[in-house]
Amino acid sequence: MSDITHCDILISGGGIAGLTAAAAFGTAGFDVICVDPAPPVTDRAADGADMRTTAMLQPARDLLEQVGLWDALEPHATALDVMQIVDAGGADGTARQIRAFRASDVSDLPFGWNLPNWRLRAEMVKRLGKIATVDFRPGVGTRDFLGRTAGARVTLTDGTRISARLVIAADGRASPMRTAAGIAVTTKRYGQKALAFAVTHPIPHENVSTEVHRTGGPFTLVPLPDHDGMPCSAVVWMDDGAAGMARMAADVADFEAEMTERSCQVLGPLSLASPRSIWPIISQYAERLSATRLALIAEAAHVVPPIGAQGLNMSLADTATLLELAQKRPETLGDAGMLEAYHKARFGDIRMRVRGIDLLNRASQATSPLARDARAWGLKALHQVTPVRKTLMELGLGTRRKR
């Protein structure tokens, strides 16, 4: 039997959330081991590259600055100055109303900054290599977990035994650490799948993110830096699962024609500029965010449909909360009091956002003309009442108004 390796924090999961958590706690001086069975793909052209993008909202950028990541990411980020919603729920599927929500109404900064996921991973891995207190072990996963009052014991897939004061589960919606701890989840399934890909287009996006709502789910265009000399955007297209699978298999010409029509041509004809990826849409939240010596973050704690740039930003709020508690009283790292404080600080906000995004997604799936008309009326009413519009934008940002 191998010797036991001791650390302050073991992070199970080396996705964007896990890598950020490793950088955050490592920068704060904690001794961190981060493991993930799949080495991160950090090259856009490599097989398995994550072509999705993440819009980092203002609080997320604050955390990235704090952990020394933002300076490397900023040159690759595209500001999101305006978020506009297009209702195309009429009989002919064309845009019947467009409502713009401007960041300048509530802040001196953009709503957020959009970054390709593969680029986020690349810069995060570089950052971890510069932090002496972080041991990143790609290609190794977690196998067994035992949480005890004095500390956690975890066995890795390579046989290594780890003793940690705190284990952070950032290991996805099917989290092995959450399962090992016996924490239940509440899950809703929508019968939808989301396609993600990048496109080029002749009309500049001018830092405007656009959600087009018709039937089945939103078609969202999020600004990216130019690609091959053309304006470029990331697309997330949510729809019925069978329709998504058919589009995944469609030839490029047919796919481009269909996505151009679905976009209401707000940016002109769209040309596919990346491979397509697809994944199922669910809402899910853990019934507790902690167990003995274990904290759940990111998709181990909550999963939401990709609406309103909430998913990863909720995840980074988890990390920021844990980090604040750990720095306030380092001697209590991972104990029952700290983890109860973490659960209380995050659980209400998570439940509220999961329920709110669930309602928005169900509204976006509307198929009957009456339901689509109600959605259009609701959008108009929310946009026209200035205090309500500003409150909703500030709630979406996860921050109070910055002056």
N, C-alpha and C positions, 0 to 999 in steps of 0.2 A: 504494500500500500504506500502511495506517495505521501510525502510530507504535506502539511497544510500550509497554504499561502494566506497570509493575513492582509486585509485592506480595510479602509474605512467604508468604502462603497463599492459594491458590485453592480454594474448596469447590465441587465440582460436585454440585448437588442442594440444593433448598430445602424439603425435607420437614422433619418434626420433628427428625430426627437432624441434618440439615445446618444448620438454623437454630440448634440448640443448639450445634453445633460452632462456628458463626460467633460466637455470643455468648461462648462459652468462650474462644476464642483472641483475640477482640477485647477482651474484658475484661482479658485478661492482657497487653495492649499490642501484640499482633502486628497487622500491617497485613493485613487480610482482604478478599478479594472473594468473594462468594457468589452463584452464579447458578443459575437454574432456569427451564426453558422454560415452565412453567405457574405463573402468579402464584398465591400461596396464597389459598384461600378462607377468610375470617376471620369469616363471618357464618353463624349456624346456619340461617337461612332462605334463604340464597342457593343457587342451583343449583350442584351439585358440592361442597357442604359435606361434609366427612368426618365421618360420624355415628358412626364407631367411637370407642372410648375407649382410653386407655392407663392402666394401673395403674403408677404410679411407685413402685418399691420404695425402701427406705431409702437405698442408695447413690446412686440416681438423684436423690433429693431433695437429698442432700448436694451433688451437682454443680450442681443448679439454684440452690441457695442461693449457691454459690461464684460463679456467673456473674450474679447479680442478678435471677434470674427468679422465685424461689419466693415472694417477698412478693406479687407480682401474681397468682400462680397459686393460692395457698393458699385465698383466699375461694371459689374455684370447685371445690375438691377435696373428695372424700368419702373419709374414712378407711376402710381395710379392716382391721378388727380380727380377723375370723375368716374362715378359708377352710374351707368344708365340702364334702365330696364325697358325693354321693348315688349309691348303686348301685341302678339300676332294671333290672337285667338278668334278672329273673325272668320266668316265662312270661306274667304279666299286665302287665308293664311298670310296675308300681307300685314305690315306694321300699321296698326290703327292708333297707337299712341306710344310716345317715347317720353320717359320721365328721367331727368338727369339729377343725380345727387352729387353735389360738388363739395370736395374736401374743404375748400376755402370757407364754406359756411360754418364750419365747426373747428377749424384748426389752421395754423400757419404752415402745416406740413401736408404732404399727400396722405391719402387713406393708407397707403402701403406701397410696397415695392415688390415687383414680381421677379422671381428667380427660377431658373430651371432646376429641377431636383438633382440632376446629375452634377451640376455645378456646385450646389450646396454641399453635396457629399464630398466632392473633390476638395473644396476649401476647408471643410471641417476636418477631414483626415489630415491635411497639412497642418492645421492648427494643433491637433492632438499630438503630432510628432514633435512639437515645440514645447509641450508642457511636461516637465520632468515627473510630475506626480500622476500621470495618466499612463496606464498600460493597456493599449488597444490590441485585442486579439481577434482579428478577423479569421473566419473559418472554424471557429470554436463556439459551441452553443452551451446552454445550460441543460442539465439532465435531471438532477434531483435537488429539492429545496426542503430545508428544515429550519423553521423559525423558532428560536428559543429566546427567553427573556434576556439572556446574556449576550446573544448574538445569533447570526444566521450561519448555517452551513449549506454550501451549494457544491454539488459535484458537476464538473464540466464534462462535455462529450469526449474530451481527450483524457479523462481520468483524473485531472487535477481537482483537488479539494480546496475550496475557498472558505475562509472564515471572514465574515463582514459584519460591521455594525449595522449597515443598512443595505438592503437589496432594492434596487429600482427596476421594476418591470416595465420595459419599453419594447416588449417583444410581440406587439401586434394584437389584432382583434381576437386571435385564438391563443393568447398568451399562455405558454406553459407554466410560468411562475404563478400566474393568477389561478390556474387550474390546480396546481400543486398546493396552493394555500386554501383551496376550497371556497373561493369567492364566486358567487353566482353572478350572472349577467341577465339583463332584460334586453331582448332583441326584437326589432321590427323589420320585416322584409317587405320590399315594395314590388318585387318582380321586375326591377329595373337593372340595367347595366349602364356603366359610363364608359364612353370612348374618350381617350385622350390622345392628342396629337398636336403638331404645330402646322401653321399655314402661313403662306405669304399672300399679300393682297395689294392691289394698286393704290388704294386710298389709305393714307397714313392714319394710324389709330389715334394720334395726338394724346396719348396717355389716358385714353378713355377705355374702361372695361365695360363690356356690354353683355347683358343677359337677355336672350330672346325667349319669351315664353309663348308656347302655343299649346301642344298636347303631348303628354308623355314625360315631360321633364324639360328643364331649361337647356338652351344651347348657349354656352358662355364663351366669349372671346376676351382674352386677357393680354394686354400689351407685352411684347418682348422686344429686345433690340433687333435692328434690321438683320436680315439673313440673306446672304448673296446679293446685297444691294437693294433688297426689297423690304418694305414694311412687313413686320412679322407679328403674329399673335399665337398664343397657346389656346387650344380649344378643349373644353370638356362638354361632351354631348351626352345627356342623359335621356334614356327612352326605355320602352318596353324591352325586356331581355332578348326576345327573339329578333326584334328589329336591330338591336345593337349587334348581335352575332352576325346577322346578314350583312350589315355594313362593314363589319370587321373583315369579312371575306370578299367584299365587292371589289371589282377592278377599279383602278385609280380614277379613270375617266368618269365612270358612273358615280363613284363616291364623291368626287369633286363637284359634279353637277348637283347631287342631292344636298351636300352640305352648303353649297352656295345658295340654293333655294331656301334651305332651312334658316340661314342667317339673315334672311330678308335683304341680302346684298348691302348691308350697312357699310361694309368695307369693299364692296365690289366683288368680282369673281375670286373665289378662294382656290389656292393651289396647295396641295399636300406637300409639306416640307419636312416630314419625319415619319418614322414608322408609327403605326397605330397600336395602342394598348387598350385593354378592356378589363373591367373588374365589376363585381356585383355591388349594388347599393343597399346598405342597411343603416338603421339607427341602432345603437347599442350603448348601454352604460353598465358599469359594474355596480353592484348593490352596495359595495363598500370600496373605498379607495386605498385601504390598508389592511394588513394583517400583522402578526407578530414579526417585526423587523423587515417588513415588506411594504413598499409604496408603489401604487400603480400610476403610471402616467401615459399620456398619448393614447393610442388605440387599445392598449391594454385596459384603459380606464373608460374610454368613450370613443364612439365612431359616429360620424354624422355624414349625410350626403354632402357632396361638394358644392355647397351654396353659401355665398357670402363670405368666403375665405375664412371660415371659422375653424376647420379641423386642426391644422398644425398650430394655429395661433392659440387655441385652447390648450394644446399640448405644451407649448412654451410657457403658458401661464401656470401650468402644473409645475414645471421645472422652477420657474421664478419663485413660486410660493414655497416649495421645498427648500430652495437655496436660502431664502430669507430666514426660514425657521432654523436651518442648520447654522447659519452664520450668527444668528442672535444668541444661541446657546449651544456651541459646538459640543459641549460635554454631554448633551442629551441626544446626540445624533442617533436616530433609529429607535429611540425608546418609545414606550407606549404613549406618553404625553405628547411628544412631538408628532407622532403619526396620527393621533386623534385630532390635534390642531390642524394638521394638513387636510384630513378628511372634512372637517367642519368648514375650513376656509374655501375649499374648492367644490364640494358636492352640490351645494345649492345652485351655484352658477352653471355647473355642468348640466344638471337636470333642466334648468331653464333653457339653456341653449339647445340641448337635444330636442326638447319639446317644441321650441320655436322653429327650428329648422325642419322638424318633422311636419309641422303645419304648412310651412312654405313649400315643402316638396309635394305634399298632397295637393296643395292648390295648383302647383305647376303641372300635375298629372291630369288635371281636369279635362274630361272629354265632352261633356254635354255643353251645348251653347249657353244654357243658363248659368252653369258653374263658371264658364270662361268669362261671361259678362260680369259676374260677381267679382271675379278676380280683377278684371279691368277697372271696375268701379272702386274697389278697395285700393288699388294702386293710385288712382287719381286722388282719392280722398286723403291718403297718407301723405302724398307729395304736396298737396295744396295747403295743408295745415302746418305752417312753419314750425311751431314749437314741437309738434309731433315728429315732423321730418327730422329735425335736429336731434331730438332725443333718440330716435331710432338709429341715426348715424353714429352717435356717441356710444350707444349700447353695442352696436356692431363692432366698433373699434375696440371696445373693452377698456376705454379710458375716458376720463373727464375731459372737458374741453381744454385745450392748451392755448394760452394766450401769448 
